[in-house]
Amino acid sequence: MKFNILLLLPILFFSCSKNKSANPVNKNDDSAKIYFDRYKTNQFSNKPNNELNLKNSFEILKSQKNDLNTRKLLSDVVVEFYKNNDKEKLDQSSKLLLQLSSDSHDTLNLGMAYRSRGNFYYKIQKPDSSYYFYRKAEKIYNKSNDKLNYANILMNIGIIQYSIGDYLGAELSLNKAHSIFKETNAYNQIYGSLDQLGLVSTELKEYDKAIFYFKKALEAIVNLPIKEDKVYYTTVCKNNIGYLYLKSKGYEKGAYYFEDALKNKLIINDDPLLYSNLIDNLAYCKLNFDNPSNNLSSLFFEALEIRKKLKNPTAVVGSYIHISECFYKQNDINQAIKYSLLALTEAKNSKVPLNIVLALKQSSIVDKRKAFHYTEEYIRINDSLQVAERKSKDRFARIRFETDEIIQSNTQLEERNRNLLYFFVISGILLGFLFIIRTQRAKTRELVLKQAQQKANEDIYNLMIAQQTVIDESRAAEKKRIARELHDGVLGRMFGARLNLDSLNTSSDDDSVQKRFNYLSELKNIEQDLREISHDLNREKSVLINNFVSIVNNLLEEQKASFEANVTSTMDESIKWDKIHNTIKINLYRILQEGLQNINKYAKAKNINVEIKGDSEKVYLIIEDDGLGFEVNKKSKGIGLQNMISRTEECHGLFDIKSEKGKGTNIVIAIPYENNKITTVSE
């Protein structure tokens, strides 16, 4: 029966290699550091009072700022709580270290935090959680190439795998750890890994290999630097060798090693659990090869009392079962049944399936009347335990040793997969390049076509402007000719007629006077009408001089007719367009056209406002919409927007765009008069 309990985790934890920080301790850390130093100084004095120093240090650390010195000191405090077996404080301190290290991305202390959480869950017998945190610590130490800590975590993982029955996985983890320990001359860990490998081989029933590992472990103890460690670990190793012989039914040899280990009288105080294992295993060996009537029950009961005090349910169940076996061999069936029932009750309270299975097995042996009931329950739980064990092994990613042929096959497979990966990667890169080249060529062709189209549009617009200019000039000249004709011809003759009629005023008859008066009034009216017509013809509006405004209005009318957005426009009538070069007008027209196209394509605006105004120095074009908008700083500028900017720069103007998502877009273009050639149109 497997009731030998061995904890190697303290060895591993104490040997953790840590980088010491050279930074001075901040003033805020003084009190916590003072308490911790006081604890270390008085470590071997009054234990309860001294542990209060450690707890005070931790309480102060809770409220301190998260810096490197705080995390380093907290890491040291966590180690001491582990050594003191203070599970509650170990839980609290390791959680805090994990939180602080995660928040500050402190990889070194994060590895220690994961490791501390794994140790805590191991202490409270939750191997799943313990294994989970050890694996997280393993990744950190492996990535940072911290060999010693990486090997320590592998050893911890091996112990967890051993505890759940994944012996092959445990052997693999421990062998990897042992190889690293040998490279670094870590003698404590060399001993620990060899001793644990011996236990694993014992469970695998590879007893010769187990003896080999245990003897190597005893040899490694010689190199330990501390005498007390040598004595203690020699006792542990002899206990494990005795357990090996107990498992292989070499009870006499087992008893020899247990008795030899018990020569260390200090073990009862140094490690009560190990002492209880030694006396319980010694009594069990003697029970199986010596006279069962000998008084062995005293050793069993002594071990039971120690295990009860330590509150170790698995060990207590083992004691009850061994006591039941002892009474059964002495033919005291009632006592045997009594202790088998106590074992079964304790096992059920512990909720550990393996304990229940072992207790049921013992009960079925000693209680013949209920043997069928116990056996039936034993089979049911044992079957479920096997299923759970298989699932547990799957969770812990059980790794089997592979033969040289399998390793070679895997190597070839990996190489083939690697070659395939290279092929696909290179092919993907080439295809990507080809796609990019084709895309760029297509974009270049599209850009060239757009530029050619824009050039053609500008040429057409220039022709339209030139043609309109000729028409306007002809119209203006004709109007001026008519004005001159009216002024110099008709108006002159009318003026002469008025003078002639005026000379007739010498006639004094009433009829002549009345007629002359009527004619004179009529001639004056005609003269005034002709003068007004002449002046109106000479004051031609700028719209008739240059048709830019009408072209813009046509564009806005087309926008209103073709799209749903409501368009409002304002045109400053004080702008003297005849003083502005055609290049500016062309660019303003194209910018407005491009702006409206962008709104129609992307903005989904309900309202558009266009304003053209001017002052003594500049002409302004403002385009506003209440559409979707966009983030100006993040969005790459498309060809249309680039063209608007380049046209503005061509006219030495300023281009400003403001937009927010959901708040529309505002574009302002300001173009100066002075920086451009001005064409003067004669009136």
C-alpha positions in Angstrom: 0.0 0.0 0.0 1.2 3.5 -0.9 1.1 5.6 2.3 4.6 6.9 2.3 4.4 10.7 2.2 7.5 12.6 1.1 7.6 16.4 0.6 10.6 17.6 -1.4 9.1 21.0 -2.2 10.8 22.8 0.6 14.2 21.8 -0.8 13.2 23.2 -4.2 11.8 26.4 -2.9 14.8 27.3 -0.7 17.2 26.7 -3.6 15.4 29.2 -5.8 18.0 31.4 -7.5 17.0 35.1 -7.3 18.7 38.1 -8.8 19.5 40.6 -6.0 18.6 44.1 -6.7 21.3 46.7 -6.2 18.8 49.5 -5.7 18.6 51.2 -2.3 15.5 50.7 -0.2 13.1 53.6 -0.3 12.1 55.4 2.9 8.6 54.0 2.4 10.0 50.5 2.7 11.9 51.1 5.9 9.4 49.8 8.4 8.6 46.6 6.4 12.3 46.0 5.8 13.1 46.6 9.5 10.5 44.0 10.6 11.8 41.5 8.1 15.4 42.0 9.1 14.4 41.6 12.7 12.6 38.3 11.8 15.7 37.0 10.0 18.0 38.0 12.9 15.8 36.3 15.5 14.9 33.3 13.3 16.0 30.8 15.9 14.7 32.6 19.0 11.1 32.7 20.3 9.2 31.4 17.3 5.6 32.8 17.9 6.9 36.3 18.7 9.3 36.3 15.8 6.7 35.2 13.3 4.8 38.3 14.4 7.7 40.4 12.9 7.2 38.5 9.6 3.4 39.2 9.6 3.9 42.9 10.5 6.3 43.2 7.5 3.7 41.6 5.2 0.9 43.9 6.6 3.0 47.0 5.8 3.9 45.7 2.3 0.1 45.5 1.5 -0.2 49.3 1.5 3.1 50.2 -0.1 3.6 51.4 -3.7 4.2 48.8 -6.3 7.9 49.1 -7.1 10.8 46.7 -7.5 11.9 46.9 -3.8 8.4 46.2 -2.6 8.1 43.1 -4.9 11.5 41.8 -4.0 10.9 42.1 -0.2 7.4 40.5 -0.7 9.0 37.6 -2.6 11.3 37.0 0.4 8.3 37.2 2.8 6.5 34.6 0.7 9.4 32.2 1.0 9.4 32.5 4.8 5.6 31.9 5.0 6.2 28.7 3.0 9.0 27.6 5.3 6.8 28.2 8.3 4.0 26.2 6.8 1.6 29.2 7.3 -0.9 28.3 4.5 -3.2 31.2 5.1 -0.4 33.8 4.9 1.2 31.9 2.0 -2.1 32.2 0.1 -2.5 35.9 0.8 1.1 36.9 0.1 1.5 34.8 -3.1 -1.7 36.3 -4.4 -0.5 39.8 -3.8 2.9 39.1 -5.3 1.1 37.7 -8.4 -1.0 40.8 -8.7 1.8 43.3 -8.3 4.1 41.4 -10.6 1.4 41.1 -13.3 0.6 44.8 -13.1 4.2 45.9 -13.4 5.2 43.2 -16.0 8.0 42.0 -13.6 8.9 38.7 -15.2 11.4 37.6 -12.5 8.9 38.0 -9.6 6.0 36.8 -11.8 7.9 33.5 -12.1 8.3 33.4 -8.3 4.6 34.3 -7.9 3.4 31.4 -10.1 5.8 29.1 -8.2 4.4 30.3 -4.8 0.8 29.7 -5.9 1.8 26.2 -7.1 3.4 25.5 -3.7 0.3 26.7 -1.9 -2.0 24.5 -3.9 0.4 21.5 -3.3 0.2 22.1 0.4 -3.6 22.1 0.4 -3.5 19.0 -1.8 -5.0 20.4 -5.0 -2.6 19.0 -7.6 -4.5 20.3 -10.6 -4.1 23.9 -9.6 -0.6 23.3 -8.4 0.4 21.8 -11.7 -1.3 24.7 -13.6 0.8 27.4 -11.8 4.0 25.3 -12.0 3.6 25.1 -15.8 3.2 28.9 -16.0 6.3 29.3 -14.0 8.1 26.8 -16.2 7.4 28.8 -19.3 8.7 32.0 -17.8 12.0 30.4 -16.5 12.5 28.5 -19.8 12.0 31.7 -21.8 14.4 33.7 -19.6 17.0 30.9 -19.8 17.1 30.7 -16.0 18.3 27.1 -15.9 18.3 26.4 -12.2 14.8 27.8 -11.5 13.6 26.0 -14.7 15.0 22.7 -13.4 13.5 23.3 -9.9 10.1 23.8 -11.5 10.5 20.6 -13.6 11.3 18.8 -10.4 8.1 20.2 -8.8 6.1 19.1 -11.8 7.7 15.6 -11.6 6.6 15.4 -7.9 3.0 16.4 -8.9 3.0 13.8 -11.7 4.2 11.2 -9.2 1.5 12.1 -6.7 -1.3 11.5 -9.3 0.2 8.3 -10.7 1.7 9.7 -13.9 5.0 7.9 -13.3 6.3 8.0 -16.9 5.6 11.7 -17.1 7.3 12.2 -13.7 10.3 10.2 -14.8 10.7 12.4 -17.9 10.4 15.6 -15.9 12.8 14.5 -13.2 15.4 13.3 -15.6 15.4 16.6 -17.4 15.7 18.4 -14.1 18.5 16.1 -12.9 20.5 16.8 -16.1 20.4 20.5 -15.5 21.2 20.1 -11.8 24.4 18.2 -12.7 25.5 21.0 -15.0 25.1 23.6 -12.3 26.5 21.5 -9.4 23.3 22.1 -7.4 24.0 19.3 -4.8 20.7 19.6 -2.8 18.7 19.3 -6.0 20.9 16.5 -7.4 20.1 14.5 -4.3 16.4 15.4 -4.4 15.9 14.5 -8.1 17.7 11.1 -7.6 15.7 10.3 -4.5 12.4 11.2 -6.3 13.5 9.1 -9.3 14.0 6.2 -7.0 10.4 6.6 -5.7 9.1 6.8 -9.3 10.9 3.6 -10.3 9.5 1.9 -7.1 6.0 2.6 -8.3 6.9 1.4 -11.8 8.1 -1.8 -10.1 11.5 -1.3 -11.6 13.2 -2.1 -8.3 16.7 -2.5 -9.6 16.6 0.9 -11.2 15.1 2.3 -7.9 18.0 0.9 -5.8 20.4 2.4 -8.3 18.8 5.9 -7.9 18.7 5.6 -4.1 22.3 4.6 -3.9 23.3 7.5 -6.1 21.2 9.8 -3.9 23.1 8.6 -0.8 26.4 9.4 -2.6 25.1 12.8 -3.5 24.4 13.6 0.2 28.1 13.5 0.9 28.5 16.7 -1.2 25.9 18.7 0.8 27.5 21.7 2.5 25.4 21.6 5.8 25.9 18.7 8.2 22.3 18.8 9.5 21.1 18.5 5.9 23.3 15.4 5.4 21.8 13.8 8.5 18.2 14.7 7.6 18.4 13.6 3.9 20.2 10.4 4.8 17.2 9.6 7.0 14.8 10.4 4.2 16.7 8.3 1.7 16.8 5.3 4.0 13.1 5.6 4.6 12.6 5.5 0.8 14.8 2.5 0.4 12.9 0.8 3.1 9.7 1.7 1.3 11.1 0.1 -1.8 11.6 -3.2 0.0 8.2 -2.9 1.6 6.6 -2.5 -1.9 8.6 -5.5 -3.2 7.7 -7.6 -0.1 11.3 -7.6 1.1 10.0 -6.9 4.6 13.1 -7.9 6.5 15.3 -5.6 4.5 12.7 -2.9 4.7 12.6 -3.2 8.5 16.4 -2.9 8.5 16.4 0.4 6.7 13.6 1.8 8.7 15.3 1.0 12.0 18.6 2.4 10.6 16.8 5.7 9.7 15.2 5.8 13.2 18.7 6.1 14.7 18.4 9.8 13.9 16.7 10.8 17.2 16.2 14.4 16.0 13.7 13.4 13.3 10.8 13.2 15.7 11.0 17.0 16.1 12.5 18.0 12.8 9.9 16.2 10.6 7.1 14.5 12.6 5.4 13.3 9.5 8.5 11.5 8.3 8.9 10.0 11.8 5.3 8.7 11.7 6.0 7.2 8.3 9.2 5.4 9.6 7.5 3.8 12.6 4.3 2.9 10.8 6.3 1.3 7.9 8.6 -0.4 10.4 5.6 -1.9 12.2 4.0 -2.9 8.9 7.2 -4.8 7.8 7.5 -6.6 11.1 3.8 -7.4 10.9 4.5 -9.3 7.7 7.6 -11.2 8.6 7.6 -11.3 12.4 5.2 -12.9 14.8 2.0 -10.9 14.6 1.4 -11.4 18.3 4.3 -9.1 19.1 3.3 -5.8 20.4 3.4 -3.8 17.2 0.2 -1.9 17.8 2.0 0.6 19.9 4.0 1.8 16.9 0.9 1.9 14.8 -1.0 3.9 17.4 1.9 6.3 17.9 2.1 7.0 14.2 -1.7 7.5 14.2 -1.6 10.1 16.9 1.1 12.1 15.2 -0.8 12.0 11.9 -4.0 13.2 13.6 -2.1 16.2 15.1 -0.7 17.0 11.7 -4.3 16.7 10.2 -3.1 14.6 7.3 -6.2 12.6 6.3 -4.4 10.3 3.8 -1.8 9.3 6.4 -4.5 8.8 9.1 -6.4 6.4 6.7 -3.2 4.5 6.2 -2.7 4.1 9.9 -6.3 2.9 10.5 -5.8 0.3 7.7 -2.5 -0.9 9.1 -4.0 -1.2 12.6 -7.0 -3.1 11.1 -4.5 -5.5 9.4 -2.6 -5.9 12.6 -5.7 -7.0 14.6 -6.9 -9.2 11.7 -3.6 -11.1 11.8 -4.0 -11.5 15.5 -7.5 -12.9 14.9 -9.2 -10.0 16.7 -11.9 -9.6 14.1 -14.0 -7.1 16.0 -11.1 -4.7 16.4 -10.1 -5.3 12.8 -13.6 -4.4 11.6 -13.7 -1.4 14.0 -10.6 0.2 12.6 -11.5 -0.7 9.0 -14.7 1.3 9.5 -12.8 4.2 11.1 -10.5 4.1 8.0 -13.6 4.1 5.7 -15.2 7.0 7.6 -12.0 9.1 7.5 -11.5 8.3 3.8 -15.0 9.5 3.0 -14.5 12.6 5.0 -11.3 13.3 3.1 -13.2 12.9 -0.2 -10.0 11.4 -1.7 -11.1 8.5 -4.0 -7.9 6.5 -3.5 -8.3 6.6 0.3 -11.9 5.3 0.0 -10.8 2.5 -2.4 -8.1 1.3 0.0 -10.5 1.5 3.0 -13.2 -0.5 1.2 -10.7 -3.1 0.2 -9.6 -3.6 3.8 -13.2 -3.7 5.0 -14.1 -6.4 2.5 -11.2 -8.5 3.8 -12.0 -8.3 7.5 -15.8 -8.1 7.4 -16.9 -11.3 5.7 -20.6 -10.6 6.2 -20.5 -7.3 4.3 -17.7 -8.4 2.0 -20.0 -8.4 -1.1 -21.3 -4.9 -0.4 -17.8 -3.5 0.2 -16.4 -5.3 -2.9 -19.2 -4.1 -5.1 -18.6 -0.5 -3.9 -14.9 -1.0 -4.2 -15.2 -2.1 -7.8 -17.5 0.9 -8.6 -15.3 3.5 -7.1 -12.1 1.8 -8.4 -13.5 1.9 -11.9 -14.4 5.6 -11.6 -11.0 6.2 -10.1 -9.3 4.7 -13.0 -11.4 6.8 -15.4 -10.5 9.9 -13.3 -6.9 8.9 -13.3 -6.8 8.6 -17.0 -8.5 12.0 -17.4 -6.0 13.5 -14.9 -3.1 12.1 -16.8 -4.5 13.6 -20.0 -4.8 17.0 -18.2 -1.2 16.8 -17.1 -0.1 15.9 -20.7 1.4 12.6 -19.9 4.6 12.1 -21.9 5.9 8.6 -22.7 9.4 7.7 -23.4 10.1 7.0 -27.1 12.5 4.6 -28.7 15.3 5.7 -31.0 13.3 4.7 -34.0 10.3 6.8 -33.0 12.6 9.8 -32.2 14.2 9.4 -35.6 10.8 9.1 -37.3 9.6 12.2 -35.5 12.8 14.1 -36.5 12.3 13.2 -40.1 8.6 14.2 -39.8 9.6 17.5 -38.2 12.1 18.1 -41.0 9.6 17.3 -43.7 7.0 19.6 -42.0 9.6 22.3 -41.7 10.4 22.0 -45.4 6.8 22.2 -46.3 6.4 25.2 -44.1 9.4 26.9 -45.8 7.9 26.1 -49.2 4.5 27.5 -48.3 6.0 30.6 -46.7 8.3 31.3 -49.7 5.4 30.6 -52.1 3.2 32.9 -50.1 5.8 35.7 -50.1 6.3 35.4 -53.9 2.5 35.4 -54.5 2.2 38.4 -52.2 4.9 40.2 -54.2 3.2 39.4 -57.5 -0.1 40.6 -56.1 1.4 43.8 -54.8 3.1 44.5 -58.1 0.0 43.9 -60.1 -2.0 46.0 -57.7 0.5 48.8 -57.9 0.5 48.6 -61.7 -3.3 48.8 -61.8 -3.3 51.7 -59.5 -0.6 53.5 -61.6 -2.7 52.9 -64.7 -5.8 54.2 -63.0 -3.9 57.3 -61.8 -2.5 58.0 -65.2 -6.0 57.6 -66.7 -7.5 60.0 -64.1 -4.7 62.5 -64.7 -5.3 62.3 -68.4 -9.0 62.7 -67.9 -8.5 65.7 -65.6 -6.1 67.3 -68.2 -8.8 66.7 -70.9 -11.4 68.2 -68.7 -9.2 71.2 -68.0 -8.6 71.7 -71.7 -12.3 71.5 -72.5 -13.0 73.9 -69.7 -10.3 76.3 -71.0 -11.9 76.1 -74.5 -15.3 76.8 -73.0 -14.0 79.8 -71.1 -12.1 81.0 -74.2 -15.2 80.6 -76.4 -17.4 82.3 -73.8 -14.9 85.1 -73.5 -15.0 85.7 -77.2 -18.8 85.7 -77.1 -18.8 88.0 -74.2 -16.3 90.4 -75.7 -18.4 90.5 -79.0 -21.5 91.1 -77.0 -19.9 93.8 -75.0 -18.5 95.5 -78.1 -21.9 95.4 -79.8 -23.6 96.9 -76.8 -21.0 99.7 -76.7 -21.5 100.4 -80.4 -25.3 100.6 -79.9 -24.8 102.8 -76.9 -22.5 105.1 -79.0 -25.0 105.2 -81.9 -27.8 106.1 -79.5 -25.8 108.7 -77.8 -24.2 110.3 -80.8 -26.9 109.8 -83.4 -30.5 109.6 -82.2 -29.9 111.6 -79.1 -28.1 114.4 -81.0 -30.9 114.7 -83.5 -33.5 114.7 -80.8 -31.5 117.5 -79.1 -31.4 119.5 -82.3 -35.2 119.1 -82.8 -35.8 120.3 -79.3 -33.7 123.4 -80.0 -35.6 124.1 -83.2 -38.9 123.7 -81.4 -37.7 125.9 -78.7 -37.0 128.7 -81.1 -40.7 128.6 -82.1 -41.6 129.9 -78.8 -41.9 133.3 -80.4 -45.3 132.3 -81.7 -47.8 133.5 -79.2 -51.1 132.0 -80.2 -52.5 129.6 -77.6 -52.6 126.6 -79.9 -49.0 126.9 -81.0 -47.9 127.4 -77.5 -49.7 124.3 -76.3 -48.3 122.2 -79.1 -44.8 123.4 -78.6 -45.1 122.6 -75.0 -46.3 119.1 -75.6 -43.6 118.4 -78.2 -40.9 119.7 -75.9 -42.2 117.5 -73.0 -42.3 114.4 -75.3 -38.8 115.1 -76.6 -37.5 115.5 -73.0 -39.0 112.1 -72.1 -37.5 110.4 -75.1 -34.1 112.0 -74.3 -34.3 110.7 -70.7 -35.3 107.2 -71.8 -32.5 106.9 -74.3 -30.0 108.2 -71.8 -31.1 105.5 -69.3 -30.9 102.8 -71.9 -27.4 103.9 -72.8 -26.2 103.9 -69.2 -27.8 100.4 -68.5 -26.0 98.9 -71.6 -22.7 100.4 -70.4 -23.1 99.0 -66.8 -22.9 95.2 -67.7 -22.7 92.8 -64.8 -19.6 90.7 -64.2 -21.6 87.6 -64.9 -21.8 88.8 -68.6 -18.1 89.5 -68.6 -17.1 86.0 -67.4 -19.3 82.9 -67.0 -17.5 81.3 -64.0 -20.4 82.1 -61.7 -22.9 80.6 -64.1 -20.8 77.4 -64.5 -20.6 77.0 -60.7 -24.4 77.6 -60.4 -24.9 74.9 -63.1 -22.8 72.5 -61.1 -24.8 73.1 -57.9 -28.1 72.7 -59.8 -26.9 69.4 -61.2 -26.0 68.3 -57.6 -29.5 69.3 -56.4 -31.2 67.4 -59.3 -29.1 64.2 -59.0 -28.8 63.6 -55.2 -31.1 63.8 -52.2 -28.9 66.1 -50.0 -30.2 69.6 -49.5 -27.8 72.1 -51.1 -27.5 75.7 -50.0 -25.0 78.1 -51.6 -23.8 81.7 -51.1 -21.8 83.7 -53.7 -20.1 87.0 -52.8 -21.1 89.4 -55.5 -18.3 91.8 -54.6 -15.7 89.4 -56.0 -14.3 90.8 -59.3 -13.9 87.6 -61.2 -12.6 89.4 -64.3 -9.6 90.3 -62.2 -8.9 86.6 -61.3 -6.8 84.4 -63.6 -8.6 81.5 -65.3 -6.2 79.0 -63.5 -7.6 80.0 -60.2 -11.2 79.7 -61.4 -10.4 76.3 -63.0 -8.9 74.9 -59.8 -11.7 76.3 -57.6 -14.3 74.7 -59.9 -12.4 71.4 -59.8 -12.0 71.5 -56.0 -15.7 72.1 -55.6 -16.5 69.3 -58.0 -14.2 66.8 -56.2 -15.6 67.9 -52.8 -19.2 67.2 -53.9 -18.2 63.9 -55.4 -16.6 62.8 -52.1 -19.7 63.8 -50.2 -21.9 61.8 -52.6 -19.7 58.7 -52.4 -18.8 58.5 -48.7 -20.5 61.1 -46.4 -24.2 60.1 -46.7 -24.9 63.8 -45.8 -28.4 65.3 -45.5 -27.3 68.9 -45.9 -24.5 70.5 -47.9 -23.5 74.2 -47.7 -21.2 75.9 -50.3 -19.9 79.4 -49.8 -17.6 81.4 -52.1 -16.5 84.8 -50.6 -13.6 87.2 -50.9 -11.8 90.0 -49.2 -9.1 92.4 -50.3 -6.4 89.7 -50.4 -8.0 86.3 -50.9 -10.9 84.4 -52.3 -12.4 81.6 -50.1 -14.2 78.4 -51.0 -16.0 76.7 -48.0 -17.6 73.2 -48.4 -19.6 71.9 -45.3 -21.6 68.7 -44.8 -23.3 66.9 -41.9 -22.3 63.5 -43.0 -20.5 60.5 -41.4 -17.2 62.3 -41.1 -13.8 60.5 -40.5 -10.7 60.8 -38.4 -8.4 63.1 -40.4 -5.2 62.0 -38.7 -5.8 58.3 -39.0 -7.3 58.0 -42.5 -4.9 57.9 -45.4 -5.6 60.6 -48.0 -7.1 59.3 -51.2 -6.4 60.5 -54.7 -9.4 62.9 -54.7 -8.3 64.6 -51.5 -4.7 64.7 -52.7 -5.8 66.4 -55.9 -7.8 69.0 -54.0 -4.7 69.8 -51.9 -2.3 69.9 -54.9 -4.7 72.2 -56.8 -4.7 74.5 -53.7 -0.9 74.5 -53.5 -0.7 75.2 -57.3 -2.5 78.4 -56.6 -0.2 79.1 -53.5 -3.3 78.7 -51.3 -4.1 77.2 -47.9 -6.1 74.0 -47.5 -7.7 73.2 -44.2 -10.0 70.2 -43.4 -11.7 69.4 -40.2 -13.8 66.2 -39.6 -15.0 64.0 -36.8 -16.9 60.7 -37.0 -20.6 61.4 -36.9 -20.0 65.2 -37.0 -19.5 65.9 -40.7 -16.7 67.5 -42.5 -15.6 71.2 -43.1 -13.2 72.2 -45.9 -11.8 75.7 -46.2 -9.6 76.8 -49.2 -8.0 80.2 -49.2 -6.3 81.4 -52.4 -4.5 84.8 -52.6 -4.8 87.2 -55.6 -1.3 88.6 -55.5 0.6 85.3 -56.0 -1.1 84.6 -59.3 -1.0 86.2 -62.7 -4.0 88.6 -63.1 -5.6 89.0 -66.5 -7.2 92.5 -66.9 -10.3 92.6 -69.1 -11.0 96.0 -70.7 -14.4 97.4 -70.1 
